[in-house]
Amino acid sequence: MMKNSSRVFLVLALLIFAIAVVFRSEIRRGYFALTLFSGKEQFENFARLPEIFPSRVMAASTTPYQFPPYRGATMGLPEHFTFDGRPVARDAFLAQTDTAALIVLKDGAVAYENYWLSGGQDVPWLSMSVAKSFLSAAIGIAVAEGHIESIDQPITDYVPELSQSAYAGVRIKDVLQMSSGARWNEDYSDINSDINRLGRIIALGGTLDDFVAGIARAEPPGTRLHYNSADTQALGMLLTRATGRTVTDYMAQKLWQPLGMQSNGYWLTDEQDMEMVFFGLNATARDYAKLGELYRKEGVWRGQQIVPRDWVRASVTPDAPHLHYGASGNAIFPLGYGYQWWVLDGDQGEYSAVGVYNQFIYVNPAERLVIVKLSAYSDYATSHDISAYRELETFAFFRAIAAALQ
């Protein structure tokens, strides 16, 4: 009897092991998605997601561009900065937010560059919502090339699959400005929120297109800034339908190669190979910095107009009352909004691509400054307190760097 029990146990153990081997990738994806916003450390995962998820590759440029050093040397960072009336120690802040990469460009040259944890000069890091700003640039190019006639057209002129959803008849511009009117809850700490339901597609399978097509309307479009990652995914659908190409293919030709990206970029995809454009770009810090420098120079890269100047300006200019700084009523994140770019207050024209877990491409045109910070802030969104977000604190840090470089 004991021998039979031992054999059954051995067979079951071998079966479990075989299942684990066969579904190893699915298990790793599920574990990653289900531990987000739980407080678990993620810096190992953020450095290797193309190994865990299916992805499409944007090949490194055949003519890679290297930023020169700033005046032949690099700078030190300010040891302290002020936020909310109190001093903050630089090293503690960088450690607490699990900073993996920090690059400071002044006048297009590297004034500071450093890496920690699992980051590195050649490490592709998960963008989170920084990806949204890359997609906006690609859409601007598609408009200039005539693939999209006007952003005042309804998005359903190009994506008829959304004609029974919240996006029926909604202007492309309203979707770009996170003002689609779609019903949406982006509360990362709520397991039943829409963003976490979207995350379960990432973990368990399903199609992003079908998910977006099932979203209902909550309010009139173009009346309120309501941050919604599904809006960006709808824009990804728009780009593929309008150009007849994948997001990866179009962006590789129109952005990745012209900007001289030094490393491969990776788009995570769903089970139908649709790019997860709301968060799934993976690239190196130096290559992220190139988008910031491109926008700082109003779409011009080494003498070539890559993104139309008017598109860049419109992208970082709130042009309606509901898009201005503070209009959303969100005390934790009161920034204004353009075309998938956040716009800061003040008189220096600052704007930023921002992703959860403390990812940034920050641009200060007045100071001729671009800063990239890549992180894995493990406490992110574990509560509704501002200390669980720290974006405004990060902008205070960036402004201290700008002041130090003056």
KEKE-3310 file (N, C-alpha, C; in steps of 0.2 Angstrom, whole numbers, plus 5000, padded with zeros to 4 digits):
npx = (5004:5010:5020:5012:5006:5017:5021:5010:5011:5024:5021:5011:5019:5028:5020:5015:5027:5030:5019:5022:5034:5030:5021:5029:5032:5019:5016:5026:5022:5010:5013:5020:5011:5001:5008:5011:5010:5009:5018:5029:5046:5052:5062:5071:5062:5058:5069:5069:5058:5055:5060:5050:5037:5028:5034:5038:5051:5060:5073:5090:5097:5104:5113:5119:5117:5127:5126:5136:5148:5145:5152:5164:5164:5157:5143:5140:5126:5114:5115:5104:5087:5072:5056:5039:5041:5051:5067:5075:5085:5096:5102:5095:5082:5084:5087:5075:5065:5069:5078:5084:5091:5098:5099:5105:5103:5110:5109:5109:5119:5128:5127:5126:5126:5120:5119:5109:5105:5097:5098:5106:5118:5115:5103:5087:5073:5057:5044:5032:5019:5026:5027:5016:5018:5028:5019:5011:5019:5022:5009:5007:5016:5010:4999:5004:5009:4998:4990:4981:4968:4963:4964:4952:4943:4931:4937:4932:4930:4941:4943:4932:4928:4926:4913:4902:4906:4912:4919:4913:4910:4919:4930:4947:4956:4951:4953:4967:4969:4965:4952:4940:4928:4925:4920:4929:4941:4956:4963:4976:4978:4966:4959:4949:4948:4947:4959:4967:4959:4962:4976:4975:4972:4984:4991:4984:4979:4970:4963:4968:4961:4948:4945:4945:4935:4924:4921:4911:4902:4904:4902:4900:4911:4927:4926:4931:4946:4951:4961:4965:4971:4966:4962:4974:4977:4966:4971:4982:4976:4970:4982:4987:4977:4975:4988:4990:5000:5010:5012:5025:5032:5029:5034:5047:5053:5050:5053:5063:5074:5078:5081:5093:5093:5102:5101:5091:5073:5059:5042:5030:5017:5000:4990:4987:4996:4996:5002:5005:5002:4999:5008:5019:5032:5050:5065:5082:5089:5096:5091:5078:5080:5082:5069:5065:5074:5072:5059:5062:5069:5059:5054:5064:5078:5095:5095:5085:5067:5058:5046:5032:5033:5022:5014:5022:5022:5008:5006:5011:5004:4991:4975:4962:4950:4948:4959:4970:4983:4979:4965:4959:4957:4964:4973:4985:4991:4991:4994:4993:4987:4992:4994:4995:5005:5011:5009:5018:5016:5020:5033:5042:5039:5039:5037:5032:5034:5027:5027:5020:5027:5038:5044:5051:5052:5058:5056:5063:5062:5066:5078:5085:5085:5085:5079:5080:5073:5073:5064:5059:5050:5044:5034:5025:5008:5003:4995:4983:4990:5000:5014:5015:5016:5024:5028:5027:5037:5048:5048:5052:5065:5070:5069:5078:5090:5090:5092:5105:5112:5112)
npy = (4994:5006:5007:5009:5021:5029:5029:5035:5048:5051:5051:5061:5072:5073:5076:5088:5095:5094:5101:5114:5116:5117:5127:5138:5151:5157:5156:5164:5176:5178:5179:5190:5200:5199:5203:5216:5233:5228:5230:5222:5219:5225:5227:5217:5211:5222:5224:5214:5210:5207:5194:5187:5190:5189:5198:5211:5217:5232:5235:5240:5256:5257:5267:5272:5284:5294:5303:5317:5321:5333:5348:5341:5335:5327:5331:5333:5328:5339:5338:5339:5343:5353:5349:5351:5360:5354:5348:5336:5322:5318:5305:5296:5298:5293:5280:5275:5276:5266:5268:5265:5270:5286:5299:5315:5327:5342:5354:5344:5336:5324:5327:5321:5304:5288:5272:5260:5245:5234:5240:5247:5253:5246:5240:5236:5244:5243:5254:5258:5270:5279:5275:5279:5292:5290:5284:5294:5303:5295:5295:5308:5309:5300:5308:5319:5312:5309:5298:5298:5309:5320:5325:5329:5321:5307:5294:5282:5282:5276:5265:5255:5244:5249:5255:5252:5255:5265:5274:5277:5289:5298:5311:5310:5318:5321:5308:5307:5317:5312:5313:5306:5302:5290:5277:5273:5266:5270:5265:5259:5252:5246:5230:5227:5237:5245:5246:5236:5225:5225:5222:5209:5203:5204:5195:5183:5181:5184:5197:5214:5222:5218:5220:5234:5237:5234:5244:5256:5272:5286:5300:5316:5317:5326:5335:5333:5329:5314:5301:5287:5272:5264:5273:5276:5263:5262:5272:5265:5255:5264:5269:5257:5253:5264:5266:5253:5245:5237:5243:5242:5241:5252:5262:5259:5262:5276:5282:5275:5271:5284:5292:5286:5276:5267:5254:5238:5240:5235:5230:5224:5211:5206:5191:5190:5197:5211:5226:5231:5246:5255:5254:5245:5247:5243:5249:5257:5268:5279:5279:5282:5295:5301:5303:5314:5324:5325:5331:5342:5350:5353:5343:5342:5333:5332:5341:5336:5336:5326:5324:5333:5351:5359:5349:5344:5356:5357:5345:5347:5357:5362:5365:5368:5372:5361:5354:5361:5364:5358:5357:5345:5342:5332:5330:5323:5321:5334:5339:5347:5342:5336:5330:5315:5318:5325:5341:5353:5365:5383:5394:5390:5381:5367:5349:5332:5314:5302:5287:5274:5268:5277:5282:5292:5304:5319:5336:5352:5366:5379:5379:5371:5357:5339:5325:5309:5297:5281:5268:5257:5258:5251:5253:5259:5266:5258:5263:5277:5288:5303:5299:5287:5289:5300:5308:5322:5325:5320:5329:5341:5337:5336:5350:5355:5350:5357:5370:5368:5367:5379)
npz = (5000:5004:4995:4983:4986:4986:4973:4966:4972:4966:4952:4952:4956:4946:4935:4939:4938:4925:4919:4925:4918:4904:4904:4909:4905:4905:4918:4924:4918:4924:4937:4938:4934:4943:4955:4954:4961:4973:4983:4981:4977:4961:4952:4946:4937:4929:4921:4912:4904:4891:4890:4896:4892:4876:4862:4850:4840:4838:4829:4833:4828:4811:4810:4824:4836:4848:4862:4866:4879:4892:4889:4890:4902:4917:4928:4946:4956:4965:4983:4991:4990:4990:4995:4996:5007:5015:5017:5007:5006:4993:4990:4998:4992:4979:4982:4989:4979:4971:4961:4945:4934:4928:4919:4913:4902:4895:4884:4874:4878:4888:4905:4916:4921:4927:4935:4944:4954:4944:4933:4918:4905:4893:4896:4892:4898:4906:4901:4906:4907:4900:4887:4881:4876:4866:4857:4854:4846:4835:4830:4826:4816:4807:4804:4797:4786:4780:4782:4792:4791:4799:4816:4821:4816:4819:4829:4825:4812:4807:4815:4815:4823:4835:4835:4843:4856:4869:4862:4850:4838:4844:4844:4837:4843:4856:4862:4862:4871:4883:4886:4882:4887:4891:4902:4916:4927:4935:4946:4954:4966:4968:4966:4958:4949:4932:4926:4932:4928:4915:4916:4920:4908:4902:4910:4910:4897:4882:4872:4868:4860:4859:4873:4874:4865:4872:4881:4890:4888:4899:4901:4892:4878:4877:4888:4901:4909:4911:4916:4907:4902:4892:4882:4876:4871:4862:4853:4848:4841:4831:4824:4818:4810:4802:4795:4790:4795:4808:4825:4829:4817:4810:4819:4820:4808:4807:4819:4827:4819:4812:4824:4828:4837:4850:4854:4853:4853:4862:4860:4871:4868:4865:4865:4852:4845:4846:4850:4867:4869:4879:4889:4886:4880:4879:4883:4882:4894:4888:4875:4877:4881:4869:4863:4872:4869:4855:4856:4864:4854:4846:4837:4828:4822:4822:4811:4803:4801:4811:4818:4816:4819:4823:4828:4839:4847:4850:4856:4869:4875:4884:4878:4882:4895:4904:4903:4909:4921:4937:4934:4934:4947:4955:4968:4971:4958:4949:4936:4920:4903:4887:4871:4875:4884:4899:4907:4916:4929:4930:4922:4913:4903:4905:4903:4903:4899:4908:4919:4929:4944:4944:4932:4920:4906:4906:4901:4900:4892:4893:4901:4893:4894:4897:4906:4911:4921:4927:4935:4949:4959:4973:4982:4976:4973:4983:4993:4995:4998:4996:4997:4991:4978:4973:4961:4960:4969:4963:4952:4959:4962:4949:4945:4955:4950:4937:4942:4948:4937:4931)
capx = (5000:5014:5023:5007:5005:5023:5021:5005:5014:5029:5017:5008:5025:5031:5015:5015:5033:5029:5015:5026:5039:5026:5018:5033:5031:5012:5016:5030:5018:5004:5015:5022:5005:4997:5011:5011:5006:5008:5024:5035:5051:5051:5068:5073:5057:5058:5075:5070:5051:5055:5061:5044:5032:5029:5036:5040:5058:5063:5080:5094:5098:5110:5118:5117:5119:5130:5126:5143:5148:5143:5158:5170:5164:5150:5142:5137:5119:5113:5114:5098:5082:5066:5049:5033:5044:5056:5073:5075:5092:5096:5103:5089:5076:5085:5086:5068:5061:5072:5080:5089:5095:5097:5103:5104:5106:5110:5111:5110:5125:5127:5129:5126:5123:5122:5114:5109:5101:5097:5099:5113:5118:5112:5097:5080:5069:5050:5042:5025:5015:5031:5026:5010:5021:5031:5014:5008:5024:5020:5002:5009:5019:5005:4994:5008:5010:4991:4987:4975:4966:4962:4962:4945:4938:4930:4942:4928:4931:4947:4943:4925:4927:4924:4907:4897:4909:4912:4923:4909:4910:4923:4936:4954:4959:4948:4956:4973:4969:4962:4945:4936:4922:4924:4919:4936:4944:4963:4965:4980:4977:4959:4960:4943:4948:4948:4966:4969:4956:4966:4982:4973:4973:4992:4993:4980:4978:4965:4965:4967:4956:4941:4943:4943:4928:4919:4921:4905:4903:4901:4901:4902:4918:4930:4923:4934:4952:4950:4966:4962:4975:4962:4962:4980:4976:4962:4975:4986:4972:4970:4988:4988:4971:4976:4994:4990:5006:5010:5015:5032:5035:5029:5038:5054:5055:5048:5057:5069:5080:5080:5084:5099:5093:5108:5099:5084:5067:5054:5035:5026:5011:4995:4991:4986:5002:4994:5007:5002:5005:4998:5013:5024:5039:5056:5071:5087:5088:5099:5086:5072:5082:5082:5063:5065:5078:5068:5054:5065:5071:5053:5053:5070:5084:5101:5094:5079:5061:5055:5039:5030:5034:5016:5012:5025:5019:5001:5006:5013:5000:4984:4971:4955:4950:4948:4966:4975:4986:4974:4958:4957:4955:4968:4979:4991:4994:4987:4997:4989:4988:4992:4993:4999:5011:5009:5012:5019:5015:5026:5034:5048:5037:5041:5032:5035:5031:5027:5025:5020:5034:5043:5047:5051:5056:5056:5059:5063:5065:5069:5084:5088:5087:5081:5081:5077:5073:5069:5064:5055:5047:5040:5029:5020:5001:5001:4990:4981:4994:5005:5020:5015:5017:5031:5029:5028:5043:5053:5049:5056:5071:5073:5070:5084:5095:5091:5095:5112:5116:5112)
capy = (5000:5012:5008:5012:5028:5033:5029:5040:5054:5053:5053:5068:5077:5073:5079:5096:5098:5095:5107:5120:5117:5118:5134:5142:5158:5159:5157:5170:5182:5179:5181:5197:5205:5199:5206:5223:5237:5224:5231:5217:5222:5223:5229:5212:5210:5228:5224:5208:5208:5204:5187:5184:5191:5189:5204:5213:5220:5237:5234:5246:5260:5256:5273:5274:5291:5294:5309:5319:5323:5340:5352:5337:5332:5326:5335:5330:5330:5342:5333:5339:5347:5354:5347:5352:5364:5351:5346:5329:5320:5315:5298:5293:5298:5288:5273:5274:5275:5261:5271:5260:5274:5293:5303:5322:5330:5349:5356:5338:5333:5321:5331:5316:5297:5283:5266:5256:5239:5230:5245:5247:5257:5242:5236:5238:5245:5244:5261:5259:5275:5283:5272:5283:5298:5288:5282:5301:5305:5291:5297:5315:5307:5297:5313:5323:5308:5309:5292:5301:5315:5325:5322:5331:5315:5302:5288:5276:5282:5272:5259:5253:5239:5253:5259:5250:5256:5272:5278:5279:5296:5302:5314:5307:5323:5319:5302:5309:5321:5308:5316:5302:5301:5283:5275:5270:5267:5268:5265:5253:5249:5242:5224:5226:5242:5243:5245:5229:5220:5225:5219:5202:5201:5203:5189:5177:5180:5188:5202:5221:5225:5216:5224:5241:5238:5233:5249:5260:5279:5289:5307:5318:5318:5333:5339:5331:5325:5308:5297:5281:5269:5261:5278:5275:5257:5264:5275:5260:5252:5269:5269:5251:5253:5270:5265:5246:5242:5236:5249:5241:5242:5260:5266:5257:5266:5283:5285:5271:5272:5291:5294:5283:5272:5262:5247:5236:5242:5229:5231:5218:5211:5202:5184:5191:5201:5218:5229:5234:5253:5259:5253:5239:5248:5242:5253:5259:5275:5283:5279:5286:5302:5304:5306:5320:5328:5327:5336:5349:5353:5354:5338:5341:5328:5333:5344:5333:5337:5320:5325:5340:5356:5360:5343:5344:5361:5355:5339:5349:5363:5361:5370:5368:5373:5355:5351:5365:5362:5358:5357:5338:5341:5327:5333:5319:5322:5339:5341:5348:5337:5338:5324:5310:5321:5329:5348:5356:5372:5387:5398:5387:5376:5360:5344:5326:5308:5299:5280:5272:5265:5282:5282:5299:5308:5326:5341:5359:5369:5385:5377:5366:5351:5333:5321:5302:5293:5274:5266:5251:5261:5245:5255:5263:5264:5253:5267:5283:5294:5305:5296:5281:5291:5304:5311:5329:5326:5319:5335:5345:5335:5338:5357:5356:5348:5362:5375:5367:5368:5386)
capz = (5000:5005:4988:4978:4987:4984:4965:4965:4973:4961:4946:4953:4956:4939:4931:4941:4936:4917:4918:4926:4912:4898:4905:4912:4903:4907:4925:4925:4916:4928:4944:4937:4933:4949:4960:4953:4966:4980:4987:4980:4973:4954:4948:4942:4932:4924:4917:4907:4902:4884:4891:4900:4887:4869:4860:4844:4841:4834:4828:4834:4821:4808:4811:4831:4839:4854:4865:4868:4886:4892:4890:4891:4909:4920:4934:4952:4958:4971:4988:4994:4987:4994:4992:5001:5012:5019:5013:5005:5004:4986:4990:5001:4988:4974:4985:4991:4973:4968:4954:4941:4929:4928:4914:4913:4896:4895:4877:4870:4880:4894:4910:4922:4919:4932:4935:4950:4954:4938:4927:4915:4899:4888:4899:4891:4904:4905:4900:4909:4902:4895:4880:4878:4873:4860:4852:4851:4841:4829:4827:4823:4809:4803:4802:4793:4780:4777:4784:4796:4788:4804:4822:4822:4814:4824:4829:4822:4805:4805:4819:4815:4828:4841:4834:4848:4862:4872:4857:4844:4836:4848:4840:4839:4848:4863:4864:4863:4877:4889:4887:4878:4890:4893:4909:4917:4934:4934:4953:4954:4972:4968:4962:4953:4944:4925:4924:4935:4924:4909:4918:4920:4901:4901:4914:4908:4890:4879:4867:4870:4855:4862:4879:4872:4861:4877:4886:4889:4889:4906:4900:4885:4876:4877:4894:4907:4909:4915:4914:4905:4898:4887:4877:4872:4867:4856:4848:4845:4835:4826:4821:4814:4805:4797:4791:4788:4798:4815:4828:4829:4810:4808:4823:4819:4802:4807:4825:4830:4815:4812:4830:4830:4844:4850:4856:4851:4857:4862:4862:4873:4864:4868:4862:4845:4843:4846:4855:4873:4868:4885:4894:4885:4877:4883:4879:4886:4896:4882:4869:4880:4881:4862:4862:4875:4865:4849:4858:4866:4848:4842:4832:4823:4825:4817:4805:4800:4804:4811:4820:4814:4824:4826:4832:4846:4851:4852:4861:4876:4876:4886:4874:4884:4902:4907:4902:4912:4928:4943:4932:4936:4954:4958:4972:4970:4951:4946:4930:4914:4898:4880:4867:4879:4888:4905:4907:4923:4930:4930:4916:4909:4898:4907:4901:4904:4899:4915:4919:4936:4947:4944:4925:4917:4902:4908:4897:4902:4886:4895:4903:4888:4899:4897:4911:4911:4927:4926:4942:4951:4966:4975:4986:4971:4973:4989:4997:4992:5001:4991:4998:4987:4971:4973:4955:4962:4973:4958:4948:4963:4961:4943:4946:4958:4945:4933:4946:4949:4930:4928)
cpx = (5004:5018:5018:5006:5011:5023:5016:5008:5020:5026:5015:5014:5028:5026:5015:5022:5033:5025:5018:5031:5036:5024:5022:5032:5024:5012:5020:5026:5013:5007:5017:5016:5002:5001:5013:5007:5005:5013:5030:5040:5051:5057:5071:5069:5058:5064:5075:5063:5051:5057:5055:5038:5033:5030:5038:5046:5058:5070:5084:5096:5105:5116:5117:5121:5121:5129:5134:5142:5148:5150:5164:5170:5157:5149:5140:5130:5119:5112:5108:5093:5076:5060:5044:5036:5049:5062:5073:5082:5091:5097:5098:5083:5078:5085:5079:5064:5064:5074:5085:5093:5093:5101:5100:5107:5105:5113:5112:5116:5124:5131:5130:5123:5125:5117:5115:5105:5102:5098:5106:5112:5114:5106:5091:5075:5061:5048:5036:5022:5020:5029:5020:5013:5025:5025:5011:5013:5023:5014:5003:5012:5014:5000:4998:5009:5003:4987:4981:4974:4966:4961:4955:4940:4937:4935:4938:4928:4936:4946:4935:4923:4924:4917:4902:4900:4909:4915:4919:4908:4914:4929:4943:4957:4957:4951:4963:4974:4966:4956:4940:4929:4920:4924:4926:4938:4952:4966:4969:4980:4971:4960:4955:4943:4949:4955:4969:4965:4960:4973:4981:4973:4980:4994:4990:4978:4971:4967:4963:4961:4949:4940:4941:4937:4922:4918:4915:4907:4900:4899:4902:4909:4920:4928:4927:4941:4952:4955:4964:4967:4972:4962:4968:4979:4972:4966:4980:4982:4971:4976:4989:4983:4973:4982:4994:4997:5006:5013:5022:5035:5035:5034:5046:5057:5055:5052:5063:5075:5082:5083:5090:5099:5099:5107:5092:5079:5062:5047:5032:5019:5006:4995:4989:4991:5001:4999:5003:5005:5004:5004:5019:5030:5044:5062:5076:5086:5091:5094:5080:5074:5081:5075:5062:5068:5075:5063:5056:5067:5065:5052:5059:5076:5090:5099:5088:5073:5058:5048:5038:5030:5027:5013:5015:5023:5012:5001:5008:5010:4993:4980:4964:4955:4951:4955:4971:4977:4980:4967:4955:4954:4959:4974:4985:4995:4990:4989:4991:4991:4988:4990:4997:5005:5008:5013:5012:5017:5021:5027:5040:5046:5038:5035:5036:5031:5032:5024:5025:5026:5039:5047:5046:5055:5054:5060:5058:5066:5069:5077:5088:5090:5082:5083:5077:5078:5069:5070:5060:5052:5042:5034:5023:5013:4999:4996:4988:4985:4999:5012:5021:5015:5023:5032:5031:5035:5049:5053:5053:5063:5074:5074:5077:5090:5096:5094:5103:5116:5116:5119)
cpy = (5006:5013:5011:5019:5032:5034:5035:5047:5056:5055:5060:5073:5078:5077:5087:5099:5099:5100:5114:5122:5120:5125:5139:5149:5161:5160:5163:5176:5184:5181:5188:5202:5205:5202:5213:5227:5233:5226:5227:5221:5220:5224:5224:5211:5216:5227:5218:5206:5205:5196:5183:5185:5190:5196:5205:5217:5226:5237:5241:5249:5257:5261:5276:5281:5291:5301:5311:5320:5330:5344:5348:5334:5330:5330:5330:5332:5334:5337:5333:5344:5348:5352:5348:5356:5360:5349:5338:5327:5316:5307:5294:5292:5293:5281:5271:5273:5270:5263:5266:5264:5281:5296:5310:5325:5338:5351:5350:5334:5330:5324:5326:5309:5292:5278:5262:5250:5235:5234:5245:5251:5253:5238:5239:5238:5246:5251:5263:5265:5280:5281:5277:5289:5296:5287:5289:5303:5301:5293:5304:5314:5305:5303:5317:5319:5307:5302:5293:5308:5321:5322:5325:5326:5311:5296:5282:5276:5277:5265:5257:5248:5243:5256:5257:5251:5264:5277:5280:5286:5300:5305:5311:5312:5322:5313:5304:5313:5318:5311:5313:5302:5294:5282:5271:5271:5265:5268:5258:5249:5245:5236:5224:5232:5240:5242:5238:5224:5220:5222:5211:5199:5200:5197:5183:5176:5184:5194:5209:5224:5224:5220:5231:5242:5237:5238:5254:5267:5281:5296:5310:5319:5325:5337:5338:5327:5320:5302:5290:5278:5265:5266:5277:5268:5258:5267:5270:5257:5257:5269:5263:5251:5258:5269:5258:5243:5241:5242:5248:5243:5249:5264:5265:5261:5273:5286:5282:5272:5279:5294:5291:5279:5267:5255:5245:5239:5236:5232:5224:5218:5206:5195:5185:5196:5208:5221:5232:5242:5257:5259:5248:5241:5247:5245:5255:5266:5280:5284:5283:5293:5305:5306:5313:5325:5330:5332:5343:5353:5354:5349:5337:5337:5329:5335:5342:5334:5330:5320:5332:5345:5358:5355:5343:5350:5360:5350:5341:5356:5361:5366:5370:5369:5367:5352:5355:5362:5363:5357:5350:5337:5335:5330:5329:5320:5328:5342:5342:5342:5340:5331:5318:5312:5325:5336:5351:5363:5377:5391:5396:5382:5369:5355:5337:5320:5305:5292:5278:5268:5270:5282:5289:5301:5316:5331:5348:5363:5376:5384:5372:5360:5345:5328:5314:5299:5286:5271:5260:5253:5256:5247:5259:5261:5259:5257:5273:5289:5296:5302:5290:5282:5294:5307:5318:5330:5325:5326:5340:5343:5337:5346:5359:5355:5354:5368:5375:5368:5375:5389)
cpz = (5000:4998:4983:4979:4985:4976:4963:4966:4968:4955:4946:4953:4949:4934:4933:4938:4928:4916:4919:4921:4906:4898:4909:4911:4905:4915:4927:4924:4922:4935:4943:4938:4940:4956:4960:4958:4972:4985:4986:4975:4965:4949:4944:4936:4926:4919:4912:4905:4895:4884:4894:4895:4880:4867:4853:4845:4836:4834:4830:4827:4818:4808:4819:4832:4846:4857:4867:4876:4886:4894:4892:4898:4911:4926:4940:4953:4964:4977:4991:4989:4991:4991:4998:5008:5017:5014:5012:5003:4997:4986:4993:4996:4982:4976:4986:4985:4969:4961:4951:4936:4929:4924:4913:4907:4896:4888:4873:4872:4887:4900:4916:4919:4925:4932:4942:4949:4948:4932:4924:4908:4893:4890:4896:4897:4903:4906:4905:4904:4899:4888:4877:4874:4866:4854:4849:4846:4835:4826:4823:4816:4804:4800:4796:4786:4777:4778:4788:4794:4793:4810:4825:4820:4820:4823:4825:4815:4802:4809:4820:4820:4834:4841:4839:4855:4864:4867:4851:4843:4840:4844:4842:4844:4855:4866:4866:4869:4883:4891:4883:4881:4892:4900:4911:4924:4934:4941:4953:4960:4973:4963:4957:4948:4937:4923:4927:4931:4917:4910:4918:4913:4899:4904:4911:4901:4888:4875:4869:4866:4858:4868:4878:4869:4866:4882:4885:4890:4896:4905:4893:4884:4876:4882:4900:4906:4914:4912:4913:4900:4892:4881:4873:4868:4861:4851:4845:4839:4830:4821:4816:4809:4799:4793:4788:4790:4805:4818:4828:4822:4809:4813:4822:4813:4803:4813:4826:4826:4814:4818:4832:4836:4844:4851:4853:4856:4857:4864:4864:4869:4868:4864:4854:4842:4842:4852:4861:4873:4874:4890:4892:4881:4882:4879:4884:4888:4891:4877:4871:4879:4874:4861:4866:4872:4859:4851:4860:4860:4843:4836:4827:4826:4820:4811:4801:4804:4805:4813:4819:4820:4827:4830:4839:4850:4854:4857:4868:4878:4878:4882:4876:4892:4906:4907:4906:4919:4933:4941:4934:4943:4958:4961:4972:4963:4948:4940:4925:4909:4891:4876:4870:4882:4893:4905:4914:4923:4930:4923:4912:4904:4899:4905:4902:4902:4906:4915:4927:4938:4946:4938:4922:4911:4903:4903:4899:4896:4888:4898:4899:4891:4897:4902:4910:4917:4926:4933:4943:4958:4969:4979:4982:4972:4978:4993:4993:4995:4996:4991:4994:4980:4970:4966:4956:4965:4968:4953:4952:4962:4954:4942:4949:4954:4940:4936:4946:4942:4927:4929)
residu = (MET:MET:LYS:ASN:SER:SER:ARG:VAL:PHE:LEU:VAL:LEU:ALA:LEU:LEU:ILE:PHE:ALA:ILE:ALA:VAL:VAL:PHE:ARG:SER:GLU:ILE:ARG:ARG:GLY:TYR:PHE:ALA:LEU:THR:LEU:PHE:SER:GLY:LYS:GLU:GLN:PHE:GLU:ASN:PHE:ALA:ARG:LEU:PRO:GLU:ILE:PHE:PRO:SER:ARG:VAL:MET:ALA:ALA:SER:THR:THR:PRO:TYR:GLN:PHE:PRO:PRO:TYR:ARG:GLY:ALA:THR:MET:GLY:LEU:PRO:GLU:HIS:PHE:THR:PHE:ASP:GLY:ARG:PRO:VAL:ALA:ARG:ASP:ALA:PHE:LEU:ALA:GLN:THR:ASP:THR:ALA:ALA:LEU:ILE:VAL:LEU:LYS:ASP:GLY:ALA:VAL:ALA:TYR:GLU:ASN:TYR:TRP:LEU:SER:GLY:GLY:GLN:ASP:VAL:PRO:TRP:LEU:SER:MET:SER:VAL:ALA:LYS:SER:PHE:LEU:SER:ALA:ALA:ILE:GLY:ILE:ALA:VAL:ALA:GLU:GLY:HIS:ILE:GLU:SER:ILE:ASP:GLN:PRO:ILE:THR:ASP:TYR:VAL:PRO:GLU:LEU:SER:GLN:SER:ALA:TYR:ALA:GLY:VAL:ARG:ILE:LYS:ASP:VAL:LEU:GLN:MET:SER:SER:GLY:ALA:ARG:TRP:ASN:GLU:ASP:TYR:SER:ASP:ILE:ASN:SER:ASP:ILE:ASN:ARG:LEU:GLY:ARG:ILE:ILE:ALA:LEU:GLY:GLY:THR:LEU:ASP:ASP:PHE:VAL:ALA:GLY:ILE:ALA:ARG:ALA:GLU:PRO:PRO:GLY:THR:ARG:LEU:HIS:TYR:ASN:SER:ALA:ASP:THR:GLN:ALA:LEU:GLY:MET:LEU:LEU:THR:ARG:ALA:THR:GLY:ARG:THR:VAL:THR:ASP:TYR:MET:ALA:GLN:LYS:LEU:TRP:GLN:PRO:LEU:GLY:MET:GLN:SER:ASN:GLY:TYR:TRP:LEU:THR:ASP:GLU:GLN:ASP:MET:GLU:MET:VAL:PHE:PHE:GLY:LEU:ASN:ALA:THR:ALA:ARG:ASP:TYR:ALA:LYS:LEU:GLY:GLU:LEU:TYR:ARG:LYS:GLU:GLY:VAL:TRP:ARG:GLY:GLN:GLN:ILE:VAL:PRO:ARG:ASP:TRP:VAL:ARG:ALA:SER:VAL:THR:PRO:ASP:ALA:PRO:HIS:LEU:HIS:TYR:GLY:ALA:SER:GLY:ASN:ALA:ILE:PHE:PRO:LEU:GLY:TYR:GLY:TYR:GLN:TRP:TRP:VAL:LEU:ASP:GLY:ASP:GLN:GLY:GLU:TYR:SER:ALA:VAL:GLY:VAL:TYR:ASN:GLN:PHE:ILE:TYR:VAL:ASN:PRO:ALA:GLU:ARG:LEU:VAL:ILE:VAL:LYS:LEU:SER:ALA:TYR:SER:ASP:TYR:ALA:THR:SER:HIS:ASP:ILE:SER:ALA:TYR:ARG:GLU:LEU:GLU:THR:PHE:ALA:PHE:PHE:ARG:ALA:ILE:ALA:ALA:ALA:LEU:GLN)
# end
